[in-house]
Amino acid sequence: MMKRLLSLGAAALAALLGGCGDGPSTVPGGYRSPATWSSFFAATSSGPLLLVVHGNPFALPAPELRAKVARAMEGAIPARPFTLTPAAESAPLPHIRVVVALGAPASLNAADLCVGKAVVAGAKAEGGRIEVLAAFCDGSALLSSVRGWV
């Protein structure tokens, strides 16, 4: 299941910035700001991009889960090497961030993630499907989003 999460992480970030079968599935959100790429480049040009992760269906220590999600997403865009950090003080532009909700209910809107309204189900990764919602945010503004499952 963790391997599927990692492949979803890469697909999610690629879909967030760019645009199925038995494995993870992603569907880009219906809205994508024209400022998505320029915001991404600005936020990653002089340091890491902030990553916020809500939910922990894998029952891992939170720092370990954040590190695994970050590693998976960092390799998603080979043409633009970048790193992610869970520490706002380490991000040069912390208002530009990726917010990931693991165990996201269908009713959760991506824009809600940008304003801090992340409500996740108590999903456990015991062979079941984990719903994931990711948003690329600039402050409270949604730049793009992707929804999927592992």
LUMKEBA-643375 format. One line per field, with one value per residue (C-alpha): chain; y, x, z. Coordinates in steps of 0.25 Angstrom, whole numbers, plus 5000, padded with zeros to 4 digits. Example, Ala and Ser with C-alpha at 12.3 -4.5 7.8 and 13.67 -1.06 7.14 Angstrom:
<rs>
chain: (A / A)
yy: (4982 / 4996)
xx: (5049 / 5055)
zz: (5031 / 5029)
</rs>
This chain:
<rs>
chain: (A / A / A / A / A / A / A / A / A / A / A / A / A / A / A / A / A / A / A / A / A / A / A / A / A / A / A / A / A / A / A / A / A / A / A / A / A / A / A / A / A / A / A / A / A / A / A / A / A / A / A / A / A / A / A / A / A / A / A / A / A / A / A / A / A / A / A / A / A / A / A / A / A / A / A / A / A / A / A / A / A / A / A / A / A / A / A / A / A / A / A / A / A / A / A / A / A / A / A / A / A / A / A / A / A / A / A / A / A / A / A / A / A / A / A / A / A / A / A / A / A / A / A / A / A / A / A / A / A / A / A / A / A / A / A / A / A / A / A / A / A / A / A / A / A / A / A / A / A / A)
yy: (5000 / 5010 / 5007 / 5011 / 5023 / 5027 / 5025 / 5033 / 5044 / 5045 / 5045 / 5055 / 5065 / 5063 / 5065 / 5077 / 5084 / 5078 / 5073 / 5013 / 4999 / 4993 / 5003 / 5017 / 5026 / 5041 / 5051 / 5066 / 5076 / 5084 / 5097 / 5101 / 5115 / 5121 / 5125 / 5110 / 5108 / 5122 / 5120 / 5107 / 5112 / 5124 / 5115 / 5105 / 5114 / 5117 / 5106 / 5095 / 5096 / 5094 / 5081 / 5080 / 5065 / 5063 / 5049 / 5036 / 5024 / 5016 / 5018 / 5023 / 5033 / 5047 / 5051 / 5038 / 5039 / 5053 / 5049 / 5038 / 5046 / 5057 / 5047 / 5042 / 5055 / 5061 / 5052 / 5055 / 5066 / 5062 / 5075 / 5083 / 5077 / 5082 / 5078 / 5078 / 5082 / 5080 / 5092 / 5105 / 5112 / 5105 / 5109 / 5122 / 5125 / 5117 / 5123 / 5114 / 5100 / 5086 / 5081 / 5066 / 5060 / 5045 / 5038 / 5050 / 5049 / 5051 / 5064 / 5071 / 5082 / 5085 / 5100 / 5096 / 5090 / 5104 / 5111 / 5100 / 5092 / 5079 / 5068 / 5054 / 5041 / 5031 / 5022 / 5011 / 5005 / 4990 / 4986 / 4996 / 5008 / 5021 / 5034 / 5045 / 5060 / 5069 / 5084 / 5094 / 5107 / 5121 / 5126 / 5123 / 5123 / 5109 / 5108 / 5094 / 5081 / 5066 / 5055 / 5040 / 5027 / 5017)
xx: (5000 / 5011 / 5018 / 5004 / 5004 / 5018 / 5014 / 5001 / 5010 / 5018 / 5005 / 4998 / 5009 / 5010 / 4995 / 4995 / 5005 / 5003 / 4990 / 4977 / 4974 / 4977 / 4988 / 4986 / 4977 / 4978 / 4968 / 4972 / 4963 / 4954 / 4961 / 4975 / 4981 / 4989 / 4999 / 5001 / 5015 / 5020 / 5016 / 5023 / 5036 / 5036 / 5034 / 5045 / 5055 / 5063 / 5059 / 5049 / 5034 / 5025 / 5017 / 5006 / 5000 / 4987 / 4983 / 4991 / 4984 / 4998 / 4999 / 5014 / 5020 / 5016 / 5031 / 5033 / 5020 / 5023 / 5037 / 5031 / 5021 / 5031 / 5041 / 5030 / 5026 / 5040 / 5043 / 5030 / 5035 / 5049 / 5050 / 5050 / 5057 / 5052 / 5050 / 5039 / 5039 / 5029 / 5035 / 5029 / 5042 / 5050 / 5042 / 5046 / 5031 / 5023 / 5010 / 5012 / 5010 / 5005 / 4994 / 4991 / 4979 / 4980 / 4967 / 4959 / 4944 / 4937 / 4931 / 4945 / 4947 / 4961 / 4959 / 4956 / 4971 / 4976 / 4969 / 4972 / 4959 / 4965 / 4955 / 4960 / 4954 / 4960 / 4963 / 4973 / 4982 / 4979 / 4977 / 4966 / 4965 / 4970 / 4965 / 4975 / 4972 / 4984 / 4984 / 4994 / 4992 / 4996 / 4991 / 4977 / 4976 / 4975 / 4984 / 4981 / 4977 / 4976 / 4968 / 4971 / 4973 / 4983)
zz: (5000 / 5003 / 4990 / 4983 / 4991 / 4986 / 4972 / 4974 / 4980 / 4968 / 4959 / 4968 / 4967 / 4952 / 4950 / 4960 / 4951 / 4937 / 4935 / 4942 / 4945 / 4958 / 4963 / 4968 / 4960 / 4959 / 4953 / 4951 / 4957 / 4949 / 4951 / 4948 / 4950 / 4939 / 4951 / 4954 / 4947 / 4950 / 4965 / 4965 / 4959 / 4969 / 4981 / 4977 / 4971 / 4984 / 4993 / 4996 / 4994 / 5007 / 5008 / 5018 / 5020 / 5027 / 5031 / 5034 / 5029 / 5029 / 5044 / 5042 / 5051 / 5045 / 5041 / 5034 / 5026 / 5022 / 5018 / 5009 / 5003 / 5000 / 4994 / 4985 / 4980 / 4978 / 4966 / 4959 / 4950 / 4944 / 4936 / 4949 / 4961 / 4974 / 4989 / 4998 / 5013 / 5024 / 5032 / 5028 / 5033 / 5023 / 5011 / 5004 / 5000 / 5011 / 5006 / 4993 / 4997 / 4994 / 5003 / 5003 / 5010 / 5012 / 5015 / 5008 / 5008 / 4995 / 5000 / 5003 / 4993 / 4989 / 4992 / 5006 / 5007 / 5004 / 5015 / 5026 / 5026 / 5024 / 5029 / 5027 / 5030 / 5040 / 5028 / 5030 / 5020 / 5022 / 5008 / 5006 / 4996 / 5002 / 4996 / 4994 / 4990 / 4987 / 4985 / 4981 / 4988 / 4988 / 5002 / 5002 / 4987 / 4980 / 4968 / 4964 / 4970 / 4968 / 4974 / 4974 / 4982 / 4985)
</rs>
